[in-house]
Amino acid sequence: MNFIIRLLISTAAVMLTALLLPGVQIEGNSFFTALLVAIVLAFLNAVVKPVLTILSLPITFFTLGLFLLVINAIIILLADKLVDGFHVKGFWSALFFSIILAIINSILDNMSGNKRPEDTY
């Protein structure tokens, strides 16, 4: 049940972020397209992101972790290629999308009172 709630929160965050950024578009503002984007992003963050993070450890260390923002933008661009109806105009739009998505996700998580296991002490 917790996964479904988090997925719906992520879907709302994707829709809201797409409305805020001019370089990101969800065709027809479709809830189902946003849900598919949230599912694809969850999969890519679980499978692809750890591999990219490990492969880029030297540059991530050298940039004091800022290269992780580039990895997040790459994940968004991959989602753009995988999901029909979701369009990101370029790298900078993907970078801003990932930053704003993380902020909105955090706000919506706090508003819902939904706690992740790693948030408990």
Secondary structure, DSSP 4 states (H G I P E B T S, - for coil): -HHHHHHHHHHHHHHHHHHH-TTEEEGGG-HHHHHHHHHHHHHHHHHHHHHHHHHTHHHHHHTTTTHHHHHHHHHHHHHHHHSTTEEE-SHHHHHHHHHHHHHHHHHHHHHHT---GGG--
